[in-house]
Amino acid sequence: MNNTERYTGVIPAMITPCRATGEPDPAGMTNLARTLVKAGCHGLFAIGSTGELPFLDEDQRREIVAAAREGADKETILYAGVSGTGVKQVIRYAANAAQDGADVAIAMAPFFLKTDQEGLYAYISQIADSSPIPVGIYNHLRMPSQFETDTIVRLAQHPNIVALKDSSASAENGIELASAMKSLPLSIFQGREPYILETLAAGAHGCVSALANIAPEWHRGLYDAFQNDDLETATELQSKINSLARIFALDDVKKSFAHFAYTIRCAAQFRGFITDTYGMTPGFKAKPELKNAVSDIMRECGMGPCGLK
């Protein structure tokens, strides 16, 4: 099995369930992982931006990866965020992730400092040279540096680089990447929910979606319908996902990342996937109106408790 056959499908960009203290809740993470796998997800991505990676220390990262591994079956590929600032630090995180059960280490561009394309190439290459597990690249639109297509093509030649999550601001970038990678052993995953179907049509291999924490069955249904050339069903499910994405357009969500993460937690709690909406941002308190607005959108979309445990 080559890389693009192994690394495919629907992968939730997982939230990190938390206690009232703001500490991660490993038992909650295990339960959420188990629920998402039962709902048909092909893989899990723990400790990404949706999982509030910047707030986590090294021990917490390890705890979360181990908890996600416990909840997933052996066939489910576990992707673990290992992003940081320096090469040595990220390699250590990758080694930890491997020991804790991850199958792929996912690295973004360096935090805070802007890097040119040659620097990005060298940074990821050095990580891939030393990582004990395969490496994936996360092209995040909020990082100070973005990976250009030519840089991704070069990195795709590395034998230990297997996947890319692209969260660019436009569908065109994902389509360009998917088209450029058709003859290369690099799996392309769309990270922006409105663009999933058109990126699959361009040759992408799946999606890494925050909304898959909430509607995993819609994402799996879209993916399966596309694979079976049932574009009518795939288009219908893409429309449903787009409707659900309205939770991210609520006015309060634009105020901070904490509001964004809270909306996903509200929706996941609404479905019965998690028990509480606690997060890691110190001092954050959401208005009751935000939770009500999220619940209204969920009902309008026809979503209710899932019952998967």
Summary of the structure (lengths in Angstrom):
residues: 309
radius of gyration: 18.0
end to end distance: 31.3
largest distance: 50.2
contacts: 1109
relative contact order: 0.14
helix: 50%
strand: 14%
